[in-house]
């Protein structure tokens, strides 16, 4: 079996050629990627549902916009919290804030069953996601070979982008290669 190099903590940015409407212009943060498969959340799909409508105790800590995001097409009835803890990049288990598990750098998963007060002083931003994006073993690698995704480095601010609808363009625009040009790709190329 081919060894899988982990892409955990990186962004998958949908190419204009990706035909799946679930991922049209999606920016996915990979939370886990290994030989067993991949799991991530779509960062740029806000819903009209307020965090206070579904997870009232966490509403005061939710970043702007304070809505639930559709994390992907899988398990839409489940919630996942993603937060940035500024300052130190906590190592797994070493003095990390209770109720938070580091994924990559300052980005981590929040235990939504824990009392929000445990993390209130530590969090720089919090986003709540309904569902996630998942790939079985080798599935994401095949999509990468097919040219469905660009893989780029993430930045902590990507998790809490104040204008998530523009995240696809802004992530591409900050690349220092030909990907920056893709940011200008029209929404509907037939109108050119």
GUKE-402549 format. One line per field, with one value per residue: residue number from 1; x, y, z of N, C-alpha, C in turn. Coordinates in steps of 0.02 Angstrom, whole numbers, plus 32768, in hexadecimal, padded with zeros to 4 digits. Example, Ala and Ser with C-alpha at 12.3 -4.5 7.8 and 13.67 -1.06 7.14 Angstrom:
% GUKE-402549
nr <- c(1 / 2) .
n_c1 <- c(8294 / 8282) .
n_c2 <- c(7EE4 / 7F90) .
n_c3 <- c(8186 / 8162) .
ca_c1 <- c(8267 / 82AC) .
ca_c2 <- c(7F1F / 7FCB) .
ca_c3 <- c(8186 / 8165) .
c_c1 <- c(8294 / 8285) .
c_c2 <- c(7F5B / 8002) .
c_c3 <- c(8186 / 818A) .
//
This chain:
% GUKE-402549
nr <- c(1 / 2 / 3 / 4 / 5 / 6 / 7 / 8 / 9 / 10 / 11 / 12 / 13 / 14 / 15 / 16 / 17 / 18 / 19 / 20 / 21 / 22 / 23 / 24 / 25 / 26 / 27 / 28 / 29 / 30 / 31 / 32 / 33 / 34 / 35 / 36 / 37 / 38 / 39 / 40 / 41 / 42 / 43 / 44 / 45 / 46 / 47 / 48 / 49 / 50 / 51 / 52 / 53 / 54 / 55 / 56 / 57 / 58 / 59 / 60 / 61 / 62 / 63 / 64 / 65 / 66 / 67 / 68 / 69 / 70 / 71 / 72 / 73 / 74 / 75 / 76 / 77 / 78 / 79 / 80 / 81 / 82 / 83 / 84 / 85 / 86 / 87 / 88 / 89 / 90 / 91 / 92 / 93 / 94 / 95 / 96 / 97 / 98 / 99 / 100 / 101 / 102 / 103 / 104 / 105 / 106 / 107 / 108 / 109 / 110 / 111 / 112 / 113 / 114 / 115 / 116 / 117 / 118 / 119 / 120 / 121 / 122 / 123 / 124 / 125 / 126 / 127 / 128 / 129 / 130 / 131 / 132 / 133 / 134 / 135 / 136 / 137 / 138 / 139 / 140 / 141 / 142 / 143 / 144 / 145 / 146 / 147 / 148 / 149 / 150 / 151 / 152 / 153 / 154 / 155 / 156 / 157 / 158 / 159 / 160 / 161 / 162 / 163 / 164 / 165 / 166 / 167 / 168 / 169 / 170 / 171 / 172 / 173 / 174 / 175 / 176 / 177 / 178 / 179 / 180 / 181 / 182 / 183 / 184 / 185 / 186 / 187 / 188 / 189 / 190 / 191 / 192) .
n_c1 <- c(802A / 8017 / 806F / 8021 / 8032 / 8015 / 7F97 / 7F5E / 7F1E / 7F32 / 7EEC / 7E6B / 7E42 / 7DC1 / 7DCB / 7DA1 / 7D73 / 7D37 / 7CAA / 7C49 / 7BBE / 7BB8 / 7C33 / 7C52 / 7CBA / 7CEF / 7D49 / 7DA6 / 7DD9 / 7E4B / 7E39 / 7E63 / 7ECB / 7EFE / 7F36 / 7EBE / 7E5C / 7E0C / 7DD9 / 7D80 / 7D4C / 7CDD / 7D04 / 7CC4 / 7C34 / 7BBA / 7B23 / 7A75 / 7A55 / 7A63 / 7AE7 / 7ABB / 7A3C / 7A49 / 7AB2 / 7AB2 / 7B03 / 7B82 / 7B78 / 7BA0 / 7C2A / 7C3E / 7C84 / 7C7D / 7C28 / 7BA8 / 7B72 / 7B3E / 7BA4 / 7BA0 / 7BF5 / 7C0F / 7BD2 / 7BB7 / 7B6B / 7B11 / 7AC5 / 7B16 / 7B85 / 7C1A / 7CA0 / 7D16 / 7DA8 / 7E18 / 7EA4 / 7EFC / 7FAA / 8019 / 8044 / 7FF7 / 8033 / 7FFF / 7F9F / 7FF8 / 7FE5 / 7F7C / 7EE5 / 7E58 / 7DD9 / 7DF9 / 7E48 / 7EDC / 7EEC / 7F39 / 7FBE / 7F83 / 7F00 / 7E73 / 7E06 / 7D6C / 7D23 / 7C81 / 7C2F / 7C63 / 7C66 / 7C51 / 7C95 / 7D10 / 7D63 / 7D52 / 7DAB / 7E19 / 7E00 / 7E16 / 7DC5 / 7D2D / 7CDA / 7C47 / 7C19 / 7BA7 / 7BA5 / 7C20 / 7CA9 / 7CD9 / 7D4C / 7D6F / 7DF0 / 7E73 / 7E1D / 7E1C / 7E9E / 7E91 / 7E39 / 7E8B / 7EED / 7E9B / 7E8B / 7E2D / 7E3C / 7E9C / 7F29 / 7F57 / 7FB1 / 7F6B / 7F2E / 7F1D / 7EB7 / 7E61 / 7E00 / 7DAA / 7D7E / 7D38 / 7CE6 / 7CAA / 7C78 / 7CCE / 7D42 / 7D77 / 7DAA / 7E05 / 7E62 / 7E9C / 7ECF / 7F37 / 7F9E / 8041 / 8057 / 8020 / 7FA0 / 7F67 / 7F30 / 7EC1 / 7E63 / 7E1D / 7DC6 / 7D2C / 7C86 / 7C25 / 7C5D / 7C27 / 7BF5 / 7C59) .
n_c2 <- c(7FC5 / 8071 / 80F0 / 8170 / 821C / 828C / 8306 / 834F / 83E0 / 842F / 848C / 8460 / 849A / 84B1 / 848E / 84E9 / 8488 / 8424 / 83C4 / 83A0 / 83DD / 83EC / 8419 / 848A / 850E / 84FD / 8508 / 84A2 / 8472 / 83FD / 838E / 8313 / 829C / 820A / 8160 / 8121 / 8173 / 8214 / 82AB / 8341 / 83EF / 845C / 8500 / 8571 / 8579 / 85C3 / 85B4 / 85E6 / 85D0 / 85FB / 85ED / 85F3 / 85C0 / 8537 / 850D / 8553 / 856E / 8583 / 85F0 / 8674 / 866E / 8659 / 8686 / 870F / 8701 / 86D7 / 8651 / 85A8 / 853F / 84E3 / 8457 / 83F2 / 836E / 82FD / 82AF / 831A / 8333 / 8339 / 8394 / 83F4 / 8443 / 84C0 / 8514 / 859E / 85AF / 862C / 8660 / 85F4 / 855F / 84D8 / 843D / 8392 / 836E / 83AD / 841D / 8453 / 84AF / 847A / 8418 / 8432 / 83FA / 83F3 / 8405 / 8438 / 84A4 / 8538 / 8514 / 84B6 / 8430 / 8440 / 8404 / 83F4 / 83C6 / 83EB / 8468 / 850E / 8571 / 853E / 8556 / 85DA / 8647 / 8627 / 8619 / 865C / 8662 / 8612 / 8598 / 8545 / 84AF / 8457 / 83B5 / 8365 / 834F / 82BD / 823C / 819B / 811A / 8143 / 8188 / 8218 / 822E / 81FD / 825C / 82CB / 82A9 / 82AC / 8332 / 837D / 83CB / 8451 / 8451 / 84AB / 850F / 852C / 85B7 / 85F9 / 865B / 8634 / 85E0 / 8633 / 8693 / 8730 / 874B / 86D2 / 86A9 / 86DC / 8697 / 862F / 8674 / 86CC / 8675 / 8638 / 86AA / 86D2 / 867A / 865A / 863E / 85FD / 85E0 / 8650 / 8694 / 8648 / 8672 / 86D5 / 8696 / 868E / 8687 / 8651 / 8611 / 8612 / 868D / 86DC) .
n_c3 <- c(8000 / 7FDD / 8032 / 8091 / 8091 / 8110 / 8106 / 8166 / 81B0 / 8142 / 80B7 / 8048 / 7FAF / 7F46 / 7E99 / 7E03 / 7DAD / 7DF6 / 7E04 / 7E62 / 7EB6 / 7F40 / 7F62 / 7F1B / 7EFD / 7F7C / 8018 / 8073 / 8112 / 8142 / 81C2 / 81E8 / 819E / 815D / 813E / 8152 / 8122 / 8107 / 815A / 8165 / 8170 / 811D / 8109 / 80D9 / 80D3 / 8110 / 816D / 8180 / 8203 / 82A9 / 8323 / 83A7 / 839A / 8395 / 83E7 / 8468 / 84E0 / 84A8 / 8457 / 847A / 846A / 83E5 / 8349 / 82D1 / 8238 / 82AE / 8295 / 826D / 820C / 8174 / 8178 / 8120 / 80B4 / 8101 / 818E / 81BC / 822B / 8297 / 8304 / 82FE / 834A / 8327 / 834F / 8368 / 83CB / 8403 / 840E / 845A / 83FE / 8426 / 845F / 8448 / 84CF / 852A / 859C / 8555 / 853B / 859C / 8552 / 84CE / 843B / 83E6 / 8336 / 82CF / 82DA / 8321 / 8315 / 8345 / 837E / 83D4 / 8468 / 846B / 84CC / 8542 / 85C6 / 858C / 85D3 / 85F6 / 858B / 8569 / 858A / 8540 / 84B6 / 8413 / 83A7 / 8370 / 8313 / 82E1 / 8298 / 8233 / 820C / 819E / 812A / 80DA / 80A9 / 806B / 807C / 8010 / 7FBB / 7FBC / 7F8D / 7F0B / 7ED7 / 7EDC / 7E7E / 7E0E / 7E01 / 7E4B / 7EBC / 7F04 / 7F6A / 7FF4 / 806D / 810F / 816F / 8215 / 8217 / 81B3 / 81E5 / 8229 / 81CF / 81AD / 8141 / 80FD / 8080 / 8023 / 8033 / 7FE0 / 7F6F / 7FB2 / 7FF0 / 7F80 / 7F40 / 7F95 / 7F79 / 7F3B / 7EB5 / 7E16 / 7E41 / 7E7B / 7E12 / 7DF4 / 7E4D / 7E0F / 7DBC / 7D6A / 7DB2 / 7D5F / 7CD5 / 7C54 / 7C3C / 7C0F) .
ca_c1 <- c(8000 / 803D / 806E / 7FFC / 804E / 7FDD / 7F85 / 7F3A / 7F2C / 7F37 / 7EAC / 7E58 / 7E1D / 7DA1 / 7DDD / 7D65 / 7D5E / 7D14 / 7C64 / 7C1C / 7BA2 / 7BC6 / 7C75 / 7C5D / 7CE2 / 7CF7 / 7D8A / 7DA0 / 7E11 / 7E52 / 7E42 / 7E84 / 7EDA / 7F2E / 7F26 / 7E79 / 7E2F / 7E14 / 7D9F / 7D8A / 7D0F / 7CD9 / 7D08 / 7CA2 / 7BED / 7B8F / 7ADB / 7A4F / 7A47 / 7A8F / 7B04 / 7A8F / 7A00 / 7A56 / 7AE2 / 7AAD / 7B3C / 7BBE / 7B68 / 7BC7 / 7C6F / 7C40 / 7C9F / 7C50 / 7BE2 / 7B99 / 7B44 / 7B57 / 7BBD / 7B99 / 7C39 / 7C14 / 7B94 / 7BB2 / 7B53 / 7AFB / 7AA3 / 7B48 / 7BA8 / 7C62 / 7CBA / 7D5B / 7DBC / 7E5D / 7EBD / 7F37 / 7FE5 / 8041 / 8028 / 7FF7 / 8041 / 7FCA / 7F9B / 8025 / 7FC9 / 7F48 / 7EA8 / 7E27 / 7DA2 / 7E12 / 7E7D / 7F00 / 7EEC / 7F73 / 7FCF / 7F55 / 7EBC / 7E61 / 7DC0 / 7D4F / 7CF4 / 7C43 / 7C0D / 7C83 / 7C4A / 7C74 / 7CBE / 7D53 / 7D8A / 7D41 / 7DE4 / 7E4F / 7DEF / 7E1A / 7D8A / 7D0B / 7CA8 / 7C21 / 7C0B / 7B78 / 7BBF / 7C66 / 7CBA / 7D01 / 7D64 / 7D88 / 7E37 / 7E86 / 7DEC / 7E34 / 7ED9 / 7E79 / 7E1D / 7EC4 / 7F0A / 7E6B / 7E8B / 7DF2 / 7E4E / 7EDE / 7F3C / 7F7E / 7FB9 / 7F37 / 7F41 / 7EEB / 7E7F / 7E32 / 7DC9 / 7D7C / 7D79 / 7CFA / 7CBE / 7CB8 / 7C66 / 7D08 / 7D7D / 7D93 / 7DD3 / 7E3C / 7E95 / 7EC0 / 7EF2 / 7F75 / 7FD0 / 8077 / 8064 / 7FEA / 7F5F / 7F4C / 7F08 / 7E82 / 7E34 / 7DF5 / 7D9B / 7CE7 / 7C54 / 7C05 / 7C89 / 7C02 / 7BE4 / 7C93) .
ca_c2 <- c(8000 / 80AF / 8118 / 81AF / 8254 / 82AE / 834A / 836C / 8426 / 8453 / 849C / 8449 / 84CF / 8493 / 84AB / 84F8 / 844C / 83F6 / 83C4 / 8390 / 841B / 83F1 / 8437 / 84C1 / 8544 / 84EE / 8508 / 846F / 8468 / 83B6 / 8383 / 82D3 / 827D / 81D3 / 8127 / 810C / 81A1 / 825B / 82CD / 8389 / 8418 / 8493 / 853E / 85AA / 856D / 85D6 / 85A7 / 861B / 85BA / 8618 / 85BE / 85F5 / 8599 / 84F0 / 8501 / 8591 / 857E / 8596 / 862A / 86AF / 8664 / 8651 / 86BE / 872F / 8702 / 86A5 / 861F / 8565 / 8535 / 849F / 843D / 83C2 / 8349 / 82C1 / 82B7 / 835E / 833A / 833C / 83D4 / 83F1 / 8485 / 84CC / 8552 / 85B3 / 85C4 / 8654 / 865A / 85B7 / 8526 / 84A5 / 83F7 / 8365 / 835F / 83D4 / 845C / 846C / 84BF / 8444 / 841C / 8444 / 83CC / 8411 / 83E3 / 8451 / 84E6 / 8554 / 84FE / 8478 / 841C / 8450 / 83D4 / 8419 / 83AC / 840C / 84AA / 8542 / 8599 / 8521 / 8571 / 8620 / 8673 / 8610 / 861A / 8697 / 865E / 85D2 / 858C / 8508 / 8490 / 841F / 8385 / 8367 / 8330 / 8282 / 8213 / 8159 / 810F / 814D / 81AF / 825C / 822B / 81F6 / 829D / 82F7 / 8296 / 82C2 / 837B / 839A / 83F6 / 846E / 8449 / 84E5 / 8517 / 8551 / 85EA / 85F8 / 8687 / 8614 / 85C2 / 8667 / 86C8 / 8755 / 874B / 868E / 86A1 / 86F2 / 8670 / 860B / 86A4 / 86E7 / 8641 / 8632 / 86E9 / 86D8 / 864B / 867C / 861C / 8606 / 85D9 / 8692 / 86A7 / 8623 / 8699 / 8700 / 866C / 86A5 / 8658 / 8630 / 861F / 861A / 86D3 / 86FF) .
ca_c3 <- c(8000 / 7FD9 / 806F / 8089 / 80B4 / 812F / 80F3 / 819F / 81BB / 8103 / 8098 / 8005 / 7F8E / 7F0B / 7E59 / 7DDB / 7D89 / 7E23 / 7DEF / 7E9A / 7ED0 / 7F88 / 7F6C / 7EEC / 7F1C / 7FC3 / 8039 / 80A7 / 813F / 8153 / 8209 / 81F0 / 815E / 8163 / 8112 / 815D / 8101 / 8116 / 8176 / 8168 / 8172 / 80EC / 8130 / 80BB / 80C6 / 8148 / 8167 / 81A3 / 8248 / 82DB / 8354 / 83E1 / 838D / 839C / 841D / 848D / 850C / 8481 / 842C / 848D / 8454 / 839C / 8322 / 82A1 / 824B / 82E2 / 827A / 8262 / 81C8 / 815B / 8174 / 80E9 / 80A8 / 812B / 81D3 / 81C7 / 826B / 82CC / 8309 / 8309 / 835A / 8313 / 836E / 8369 / 840C / 83F2 / 8438 / 8450 / 83DA / 845A / 844B / 845E / 8515 / 8554 / 85B2 / 8527 / 8560 / 85A3 / 8522 / 848D / 8423 / 83AE / 82F5 / 82AA / 82F3 / 8353 / 8304 / 8366 / 8387 / 8415 / 8484 / 8475 / 8508 / 857B / 85D4 / 8567 / 8600 / 85F7 / 8553 / 855B / 8590 / 8513 / 846F / 83EA / 837B / 8370 / 82DF / 82E9 / 8257 / 822F / 81DB / 818A / 80EA / 80E8 / 8072 / 807E / 806C / 7FCB / 7F94 / 7FB3 / 7F62 / 7EC6 / 7EC3 / 7ED1 / 7E3D / 7DDB / 7DFD / 7E69 / 7EF4 / 7F0F / 7FB1 / 8009 / 80B5 / 8132 / 81A0 / 824A / 8207 / 8184 / 820C / 8240 / 819D / 81B8 / 8104 / 80E4 / 8039 / 7FFB / 8048 / 7FA6 / 7F4A / 7FD9 / 7FF9 / 7F41 / 7F32 / 7FBC / 7F62 / 7F17 / 7E76 / 7DE7 / 7E62 / 7E88 / 7DD8 / 7DF5 / 7E75 / 7DE2 / 7D93 / 7D72 / 7DCD / 7D26 / 7C9C / 7C15 / 7C33 / 7BF4) .
c_c1 <- c(802C / 8036 / 804C / 8021 / 8015 / 7FD4 / 7F5E / 7F50 / 7F32 / 7EF0 / 7EA6 / 7E2D / 7E03 / 7DB8 / 7D9D / 7D49 / 7D36 / 7CC9 / 7C32 / 7C00 / 7BAC / 7C07 / 7C84 / 7C7D / 7CEA / 7D40 / 7D82 / 7DE0 / 7E14 / 7E64 / 7E67 / 7E8E / 7F10 / 7F17 / 7EDE / 7E45 / 7E3B / 7DD2 / 7DAF / 7D48 / 7D15 / 7CD4 / 7CDD / 7C59 / 7BC3 / 7B46 / 7AB6 / 7A41 / 7A7B / 7AAA / 7AD7 / 7A50 / 7A0B / 7A86 / 7AE8 / 7AEA / 7B7B / 7BB4 / 7B94 / 7C10 / 7C76 / 7C59 / 7C6A / 7C5C / 7BD2 / 7B65 / 7B66 / 7B6C / 7BB0 / 7BDE / 7C44 / 7BD3 / 7B88 / 7B9B / 7B3F / 7AD7 / 7AD5 / 7B6B / 7BF1 / 7C79 / 7D04 / 7D6E / 7E07 / 7E6D / 7EFE / 7F70 / 800C / 801D / 802E / 8008 / 8009 / 7FD0 / 7FC6 / 8007 / 7F96 / 7F0A / 7E79 / 7DEF / 7DB7 / 7E4A / 7E9B / 7EFA / 7F2C / 7F82 / 7FA0 / 7F0D / 7EAE / 7E17 / 7DA9 / 7D1F / 7CB4 / 7C1A / 7C29 / 7C62 / 7C73 / 7CA4 / 7D06 / 7D80 / 7D81 / 7D7E / 7E1B / 7E40 / 7DF8 / 7DDE / 7D6E / 7CDA / 7C88 / 7C0E / 7BD8 / 7B93 / 7C08 / 7C6E / 7CE7 / 7D12 / 7D7E / 7DD2 / 7E44 / 7E58 / 7E04 / 7E71 / 7EC6 / 7E5D / 7E55 / 7EE5 / 7EDD / 7E68 / 7E4F / 7E02 / 7E94 / 7EED / 7F6B / 7F83 / 7F7E / 7F57 / 7F0B / 7EAE / 7E4D / 7DF5 / 7D95 / 7D74 / 7D36 / 7CCC / 7CC8 / 7CA8 / 7CA0 / 7D47 / 7D9E / 7DC2 / 7E0F / 7E73 / 7EBD / 7EEA / 7F33 / 7FAC / 8004 / 8089 / 8027 / 7FA4 / 7F3F / 7F20 / 7EC4 / 7E4D / 7E07 / 7DC6 / 7D52 / 7CB9 / 7C33 / 7C2F / 7C64 / 7BF0 / 7C1F / 7C8D) .
c_c2 <- c(803E / 80D6 / 815A / 81E4 / 827D / 82F5 / 836C / 83B4 / 844F / 8460 / 8479 / 8480 / 84B1 / 84B6 / 84BC / 84BB / 841B / 83FB / 83B8 / 83D1 / 8423 / 8417 / 846E / 84FC / 853B / 84F5 / 84DA / 846D / 841E / 83AF / 8342 / 82B5 / 8249 / 819A / 810E / 8139 / 81E9 / 8278 / 8317 / 83AD / 844F / 84D4 / 8577 / 859E / 8581 / 85C5 / 85E1 / 860A / 85D7 / 85E3 / 85BA / 85CC / 854E / 84DF / 8541 / 859F / 8596 / 85D6 / 8666 / 86AA / 865F / 8690 / 86DB / 8712 / 86C9 / 8672 / 85DB / 8560 / 84ED / 8484 / 840B / 839B / 830E / 82D4 / 82FF / 8369 / 833A / 837F / 83C9 / 8439 / 848B / 8510 / 855F / 85C9 / 85EA / 8649 / 861C / 8585 / 84EA / 8461 / 83CC / 8356 / 8389 / 8418 / 847A / 847D / 8483 / 844E / 842F / 8414 / 83E9 / 83E5 / 83F6 / 8498 / 84FD / 853E / 84BC / 846C / 842A / 8419 / 83FA / 83FF / 83CC / 8450 / 84E0 / 856C / 857F / 8542 / 85BC / 864E / 8663 / 861B / 865E / 869B / 8618 / 85D0 / 8549 / 84F0 / 8458 / 83F1 / 8390 / 8349 / 82F5 / 825C / 81D2 / 8153 / 8117 / 8179 / 81F6 / 825D / 8225 / 8238 / 82D0 / 82E9 / 82AE / 830E / 839D / 83CF / 8413 / 8463 / 8483 / 84E7 / 853E / 8587 / 85EB / 8623 / 8669 / 85F8 / 85F6 / 86A0 / 86ED / 8757 / 8707 / 8684 / 86B4 / 86C8 / 864C / 8639 / 86BD / 86B4 / 8639 / 8670 / 86EF / 86A7 / 8670 / 8658 / 8627 / 85FD / 861D / 86A9 / 8684 / 8648 / 86C5 / 86D9 / 8680 / 866F / 8630 / 8640 / 8628 / 8662 / 86FC / 870B) .
c_c3 <- c(8000 / 801A / 8062 / 80B2 / 80CF / 8116 / 812A / 81A9 / 817C / 80E8 / 8055 / 7FE8 / 7F4D / 7ECB / 7E33 / 7DB6 / 7DB5 / 7E18 / 7E29 / 7EB9 / 7F1C / 7F95 / 7F3A / 7F12 / 7F67 / 7FD8 / 8075 / 80D0 / 8151 / 819D / 8217 / 81AA / 8169 / 8136 / 811B / 813B / 8117 / 812F / 8179 / 816D / 813D / 8114 / 8116 / 80A8 / 8103 / 8139 / 8188 / 81EC / 8278 / 830B / 8391 / 83D8 / 8399 / 83D6 / 8447 / 84BA / 84E7 / 8459 / 843B / 8475 / 8408 / 837B / 82F4 / 825B / 827C / 82CD / 8276 / 8218 / 81B3 / 814D / 813C / 80E3 / 80D6 / 8172 / 81E3 / 8209 / 82A6 / 82CA / 831B / 8316 / 8347 / 832E / 8366 / 83B0 / 83FE / 8423 / 8427 / 8424 / 8409 / 843C / 8466 / 84A8 / 8542 / 8563 / 8582 / 8550 / 8563 / 8572 / 84DC / 847A / 83E4 / 8370 / 82D0 / 82C2 / 8329 / 8348 / 8327 / 836A / 83CE / 8429 / 8495 / 84AF / 8547 / 8588 / 85AF / 8593 / 8604 / 85C3 / 8548 / 855B / 855C / 84C9 / 844E / 83BB / 837E / 8336 / 82ED / 82A4 / 825F / 81F8 / 81CB / 8145 / 80F9 / 80A8 / 808D / 806A / 8021 / 7FA2 / 7F88 / 7F85 / 7F18 / 7EAC / 7EB6 / 7E8E / 7E04 / 7DD5 / 7E1B / 7E9E / 7EEB / 7F59 / 7FC2 / 8055 / 80D2 / 815D / 81D5 / 823A / 81D6 / 81A9 / 821F / 820F / 81A5 / 817C / 80E2 / 809A / 800B / 8008 / 800D / 7F80 / 7F73 / 7FE6 / 7FB8 / 7F33 / 7F59 / 7FA8 / 7F37 / 7ED6 / 7E49 / 7E06 / 7E71 / 7E4E / 7DD7 / 7E1E / 7E4B / 7DB6 / 7D9E / 7D8E / 7D96 / 7CE8 / 7C5A / 7C08 / 7C18 / 7BAA) .
//
